[in-house]
Amino acid sequence: MHNPIKRWGWFALGWVMVALGFIGALLPVMPTTIFLILAAACFSHSSPRFERWLLDHRWFGPSIRRWRENGAIPRRAKIVAIVSMAGGYGVLLVTAAPVWWLALIVAAALVACAAYVATRPDQ
C-alpha cells in the first residue's frame, strides 16, 4: 500500500483486532478467531511481517490459514459457536424478557449466523 495514512490505519486496526482476539482468548463470552482473522486481513494491507506472525502463530495460525484457504471452521468450533448462540439467546429471554418482535428479530439473526457457521466446510 502506497498511501501511508491508509497503511497506518490498517496497521492500527490490525492491532485493535489482535487485542480483541487475545481478550477473547481469556474471556469465555467473547470470540477469538474471528478477530485474529480480521487482524490478519488488516495486516495484509499494512504489514506483511505481522501478517506472517499471525499466520505462523502456534495456536491461532492454523485456524486463520484454514479460513483463508477454504473458509473452513473445525467441527468442534462449530458446535461451540452454535451452542453458545443458543445459550446466549436463552439468557436474553430469561434476563431481559424482550418484547416479542425484538426477540423474533434476534432469533432470526442468530439462526442466520448459525446457518452460516454450520454450512462452512469442516477442514
Backbone hydrogen bonds, N-H to C=O, Kabsch-Sander energy under -0.5 kcal/mol:
donor,donor_aa,acceptor,acceptor_aa,energy
7,R,3,N,-2.5
8,W,4,P,-2.5
9,G,5,I,-2.1
10,W,6,K,-2.8
11,F,7,R,-2.3
12,A,8,W,-2.8
13,L,9,G,-2.5
14,G,10,W,-2.4
15,W,11,F,-1.8
16,V,12,A,-2.0
17,M,13,L,-2.3
18,V,14,G,-2.1
19,A,15,W,-2.5
20,L,16,V,-2.5
21,G,17,M,-2.5
22,F,18,V,-2.6
23,I,19,A,-2.2
24,G,20,L,-2.4
25,A,21,G,-1.4
26,L,22,F,-0.8
26,L,23,I,-0.9
27,L,23,I,-2.2
30,M,27,L,-1.3
35,F,32,T,-0.6
36,L,32,T,-1.6
37,I,33,T,-2.7
38,L,34,I,-2.2
39,A,35,F,-2.2
40,A,36,L,-2.3
41,A,37,I,-1.9
42,C,38,L,-2.5
43,F,39,A,-2.9
44,S,40,A,-1.7
45,H,41,A,-0.7
45,H,42,C,-1.1
46,S,42,C,-0.5
46,S,43,F,-0.7
47,S,43,F,-2.8
51,E,47,S,-2.2
52,R,48,P,-2.5
53,W,49,R,-1.8
54,L,50,F,-2.0
55,L,51,E,-2.5
56,D,52,R,-2.3
57,H,54,L,-1.1
61,G,57,H,-1.3
64,I,60,F,-1.9
65,R,61,G,-2.8
66,R,62,P,-2.6
67,W,63,S,-2.1
68,R,64,I,-2.4
69,E,65,R,-2.7
70,N,66,R,-2.3
71,G,67,W,-2.2
72,A,66,R,-1.4
73,I,121,P,-2.7
78,K,74,P,-2.1
79,I,75,R,-2.4
80,V,76,R,-2.5
81,A,77,A,-2.6
82,I,78,K,-2.7
83,V,79,I,-2.7
84,S,80,V,-2.3
85,M,81,A,-2.2
86,A,82,I,-2.3
87,G,83,V,-2.8
88,G,84,S,-2.9
89,Y,85,M,-2.2
90,G,86,A,-2.3
91,V,87,G,-2.4
92,L,88,G,-2.2
93,L,89,Y,-2.4
94,V,90,G,-2.3
95,T,91,V,-3.0
96,A,92,L,-2.1
97,A,92,L,-1.0
102,L,99,V,-0.5
103,A,99,V,-2.3
104,L,100,W,-2.1
105,I,101,W,-1.9
106,V,102,L,-2.6
107,A,103,A,-2.3
108,A,104,L,-2.5
109,A,105,I,-2.3
110,L,106,V,-2.5
111,V,107,A,-2.6
112,A,108,A,-2.3
113,C,109,A,-2.3
114,A,110,L,-2.9
115,A,111,V,-2.6
116,Y,112,A,-2.1
117,V,113,C,-2.5
118,A,114,A,-2.8
119,T,115,A,-1.7
120,R,116,Y,-0.5
120,R,117,V,-1.2
